Amino acid sequence: MSVKLTIGEKEYFEGIGKIKYEGPKSDNPMAFKYYDAAKKVAGKTMEEHFRFAIAYWHTFCGTGGDPFGPGTKEFPWLNNSDPYQQAKHKMDAAFEFITKIGAPYYCFHDFDLINEGDSLSESAKRLEFITDYAQEKQKASGVKLLWGTANLFSNPRYMNGGATNPDFDVVAYAGAQVKNALDATIKLGGENYVFWGGREGYMSLLNTNMKKELDHMARFLHMVKDYGRANGFKGNFFIEPKPMEPSKHQYDFDAATVIGFLREYDLMDDFKLNLEVNHATLAQHTMQHEMAVAANAGVLGSMDANRGDYQNGWDTDQFPNNPYELVELMLVFLEAGGLQGGGINFDAKARRNSTDLIDIFYAHIGGMDAFARSLIVADDILTNSNYQNLRKARYSSFSTMDGSAFETGKLTLEELAAIASNNGELKLRSGQQELFENIINQYL
């Protein structure tokens, strides 16, 4: 079954229809084996749990260039020197792909949609043009915008940051760009708005006033929040943590750092976290750690799905494919009650040597299937295994009289010390880590 195109549109992914669910026994590489959008798991359909979104930047803009060579992918929708026509062709390809893969959402940076102009006014004009077209595409397809954001890191003007730049004129320019991007997000019914501070950090503390830059970043975020609320934006504002790269040290280092920042500057009521797997590992954490930290603070908002390479220490943005690791994520995901407002965005790119258009399908089918399979396994573990009881048993001593008194704040330090003296030397209690790890293998 092919996807209906608007009159005059070119079909970029010829011969490919809507990707269907065929089940685990299928050997069709162009079908889902585990992702069944309508299948209910833990009380919600898979589509409701995941709210999958396609990343505009990697999927339709990223041609595979790296520091050692130019791009390798010849995307036909980019073969037009006129920025307006190129943007329309790219959007035609994007909505064709998103509809065929069956994702309900997409995400973008402002200048993913259309190339930046040579002035603020020209950029605003271009953004107005392409968002008019996006409204038509969304209405025709039913695809929605999960979140928008502004690229405050690529242009040389942002070499020292956007909101944290030591030059006020750059901060003002960043404000204008974010205003335009937020306006575009509101116009398209975007459900959230994201900040990723790729250059909101420092390269050297010798020339950096960290306190001033953090104060400025908080002031900037308050201004954006106030503007958004005054103009009808009811969604979440997300911050996406990353420890470094391109900056040596970024102020949104990890989940705990961002939560501390939000609390210090009175932003917790409006902001949540958009966590990325590869960013978590760059911070020397696991993604499940970052998710648990965010969930404990009530700010587990959204997720960028990808992975790094175990042998490479940078942000490789590969598609997720490891069910064991994803089951651990999904255990945290389900116990936290899912994401708050966001979804799972494939901030991932097919490899530089995967140069065929069909490779984009293979990559997303594999990623969606990996998440779906892991969700099923995690729900099975929580429902049918002894996992939760085993974990609860580790803390059973806090259900006793003294342990309960400690938890509820009824003991003084002197009383705690007296209990320890009466207990004498203690017998070690195993954490049984291998037993817990084996549970996942048992249910995969």
N, C-alpha and C positions, 0 to 999 in steps of 0.2 A: 504494500500500500504506500503510495507516494504522498508527500505532504503538498497541500494546495499552495501554489504560489500566486502572488499578485500579478495581474497582467503586466507584461513588460519586464518582469524580473527574470534574471538568468538563474538557472539551477546550477549551483556550484558543486554540489555533491551528487553528481548524476548517478543514477542507478541504485541509490541508497534510499530506502523508504524508512518509515518510522521503526525504530528499534523495539522489538517485542521481547516479552519474557517467555522463555521456552523451558526453563527448569534446569536443574543440575545435570540431567542426563544428556542435554543437548551438546553437540559438538560444533555448533554454528558460532564462529567467532564474532558474528554480527548480531548476537542475541544475548539477552540477560539470562544468567543462570540462577541468580539469587535475588536480584532487585525486581520485585513485583510491587509496583507503586500502590496497588490497592490492598496488598496483603497486610493484615493486622498483626502487630507484634506489641505486646504489653499495652494493649488498649488503644493504640493508634495505628494508622496505616503507615507504611514505610515512607510514603510521600510526606505525610504530616511530621514524622520524626525528623527526617533529613532535610527537607526543603532545599534540595540540591540547587546550586547556582553555578553558572558557567562564567569563568573569568574572562572578560573581554580582552584584557591585555596580553595574556599568554596565548590564548586560543586563536585570536584573530589578528593580533598585532605582532606577536613574537616570531620572527623568521629564523631564529637559531644562531644569531650572532653571539660571539663571545670575545674576550679580550685578545684572542689569538687569531680571529678571523671573522669575516662577514657572515651574514645569514646564508642558510642553505635551502630555505623553503621559498618556493616561488608561489605565493598566494595570489591567485588571479584577481581577487578583489582589491589588491593594492596597486594594480597596474593602471593607474590613472594619475596624471600630474595635477589635476584640478582637485583641491582639497575637499570641495563640496561633493563632487561626484564620487571621489574615492570613499568618502565617509558613507555615502548612501550605499555604494556597492558592498562595503565592509559590513554594513548593518543588514543588508539583504542576506549575505552569507551567514552572519551571526544568527539571525532569527531562523534561517533555514536549518542550521545545525542544531540550535537549541530545541526547536520543535521536533526534529527527527530523533534526537537523543531522548527527548521526553523530560527534560529538566523544567521545573516550573519557574525558575528565576535566573537572572543574570546579575552581574556586578560590573562596575566600571570606574576607572579614573576619568576625569573630565576630558583629557586629551588622548584617551584611548578612542573615544567616540569620533573625534575629528582633530586633525592636526592643529596645534597652537598657532595663533596668528602672530603678526609682528607688532601688535599693540593690544592693550587690554580691551579696547572697544572692538577690534576685529575678532579677538578670541570670543568675546561675549556674543557677537553676531553669529559666529560659526556655531557656537554651542546652542543658541536659540534655534538655528536652522535644523541641526541634527536632532534635537530633542522634539521638535515638531514632527519629524519623520518617525522618531522612536515611539511617539504616542500612537501613530497610525499602526506601526508594527505590533505594539503591545495589544492594541484593541483587536487586531485581526487574528493574533495567535493565542491570546490568553496568557502569554508569558509576562511575568511581573519583575519589578526591580527590587532585589533584596537590599542592596545598598549602593550608594554612590560615594565618591571621595574625590579629592583634588590631588594632583601630582605636584607636591612641593619639594621635589628632590632631583628631578632630571635637569631642569634648566640651570645653566651656570649661575644665574642670579641667586640660586639657593645653595651655593657651595658651602656657606656657613649656616645653613638652616633657613627655615621659614619663620615660624612664630618665635624662635629663639635667636634669630639673627641679630648680631650686634649693631646692624644698621637699621634704623627705624623705617627708612623708605622701603626696604625689602619686606619688613613686617607688614607695612601698609599694603604692598603689592600682594603679599600672601593673603591678607584679609580680603582684598577684592576678588582674588581667584577663588577662595573658599566660598565667599558669598555667591558667586556665579555657579559654583558646583552644587552648593546646597539648594539654590533656586532650581537648578536642573533636577535635582533629586526630588524635591517637593512637587515639581511640575509633573514628573513621571510616576508619582505615587510611591516613591521609594520608602521602604519600611524602616530603614536605618540609614545612618551616615557614619562613615569610618574615618578615623585619623590614624595614619601610619607615619611616624616621625623618622623617616629614613636618615635625615640629616639634622634632626633635632637632638643634638648631642655635641660632643667635642672631639677634636683630634689631639689637643694638648691643653692641659690645665694651666700652663704658663700664661696663655693669652685669653683665658676664659674666666668670666665671673659666673660661676655655676648658679648661685642663689638668684642673681638677677635674671638669668635665662629661664630658670624654672618659674620664677614669678611672672615673667612675660608669657610663658607658655600657658600658665593658668589663666592669666588675664585674657589671652586670646581665646581660649576654650570657653570661658564664661561669655565673651562677646558673641561667639558663634551660637552657643546654646540659647542665649537671650534672643538673638535674631531669629533663630529657627522657631522657637516657641511663639514669638510674636507674629510669625508668618505662617502659622498653621501646621508646623511639623510636629507630629505627636509621637514619632518613633524614638528609638534609642540612638544615642551617640555611642559609638564604640571606639576604644583605643586598642591598637594591635601591637602587643609587645614584641620587641626584638632587641637583643643585647648589643649588637654592633653590626657593621657592614651595611652601608658604606662608611658610617662614622666609626671611629675607634670605640667610643662609648656612647650609646644612645640612652636618653633619659627614660625611655619606656622599656628598660632592660628586660624585665620579666613580669609575670602576673603580680607577684608580691610587691615589686617596686611600683607598678602602676596603681595598685590598690592603695598603697601608702600615699602616693601623690594625690589621688582623688580624695582621700580622706583629709589630707592636710589642707587642700584648697577648696573644700566644700563642693565637690562635684559628684559625689556618690549618687545623688538622687536622679541624675540624668545620664550618667555614663556607665557602660558595661564594657566587657572585654571581648575582643575578637581574637581568638587564639589561633596560632599556626603551628603545625607539628614541627616543621623544620626550624622555626624560630625557637621553639622550646628546646630542641636538641643543641642548638647553637649556644643557648644559655646554660648548657650542661644539666638540663632537666629532661625528664620524660614528659610527653604530652599529657599523660594521665596525672602527673604531678601538677602541671599548670592548670588542668581542668579542675582538679580537686581544690586547689587554692582559690580559684575563681568561684567555684560552686559554694565553698564554705563562706565566702563573703557575699553571696547572692548576686554575683555579677558575671556568671557564665552566659555570655550573650550570644556568641557566634563562633564559627570555626572555619579556618582555611585548611583544606585537606591537601596534604602532600607528604613528602618524606625527604630526608637527606640521604646522602651516601655515607656508609659507615667508614669509608676510607678517605673522604673529603671533608675538610673543615669549613665548608661554606654552604651557602643557601642554594642547593641544586634544584629544588622545586620539582622533584620527581613525583609521579603519580603513586598513590598509596597502593600497596599490593601484599602486605604482610598481615594475614588474618590473626595470627597470635597477638601481635602488638595492638591491632585494632580491637580485638576482644577486650583487652585491658582498658582501652579508651571507652568502649561501649558500656562496660560495667560502671564506670564513673558517670557516664552520660545518663544511663537509666536510673541509677540511684539518686542522681541530682534532679530527676524529673525533666531532663532534656535541656534544650537551649532556650534562653529568654529573648525572644524577638528575632533572633537571627536564623541562620541555616548553615549548611555545609557547602562552602564555595571551593571549587577545584582551582585553587591558586597553584596550578601545576602545569608543566609543559612537556609535550612529547620531546624526546631526545633530539639533539641536533642532527643526528643521522637518520631520524625517522621523518622522511621527506615527503611521503605520500599523504594526500588529504585523508585517505581512509585511516591513517595512523591516529588521527585525532579521535576518531570513533573508537578504535581499539583501546586507546588510553582511558577515555571516559567510561566506556563499558566496564573495563577492568576495575577502575576505581569505585564505581557505583556498586558493582557486585561485591567487592571486598568489604565495603561498609555494610551492605545488606546481610552478607553471610555472617559477619561479626556481630551484628545486632541480634540475629536469630540465636547465635551461640550464647551471647551474653544473657539474653532473656532466659534461655534454657538453664543456664547456670544459676541464675538468681531464683528461678522458679522450682527447679527440680534437684539441685545439688545441696550439699551441706555447707556450701561456701559461707553464707551469711552467718549460720550458727557457729561455724568454726571461728570466724572473726570475732563474733560477739563473745565467745568463750574466752578469748585472750584478755578481755577486759572485765571478766566476771567478778574480779575482786572489788570493783567499784560499785557492785550491787550489794555488798555486805554492809554491815552497820558502819564500820570505820571508813571504808571506801566511799560509801554514799555520803557520809558526813563531810568528807573532804571535797567531793564534787559540788556539794551544795553550800560550801563556804562556812561550815559549822565548826571547823577545827582551827585552832591556833597553831603557830609553828611549834610552840612548846608541847602541845598535845601530840602533834605529828612526831616529834622527837621521842616522846615517851612511848608511843606505840612501837616505834622502831627498836627501842631499848628492850621492850618486853618480848619482841619477836625473836631476838637473837639472830644468829647467822641464817641466811635464807638459802633455800634450795632453788637452783636454776630452773626456769620454765622455758621450754623450747618455743621458738616462734614458728616452727614447722613450715618454713618458707617453701621447701620443696613440695610439700603436700599441697599447698595452695597453687603452686605452679602446675602441678600435675592435673589439677581439676580442669584447667583450660585445655590441655592436651586430650583429656578424657572426653570433653564435649565438642571438640572441633570435628 
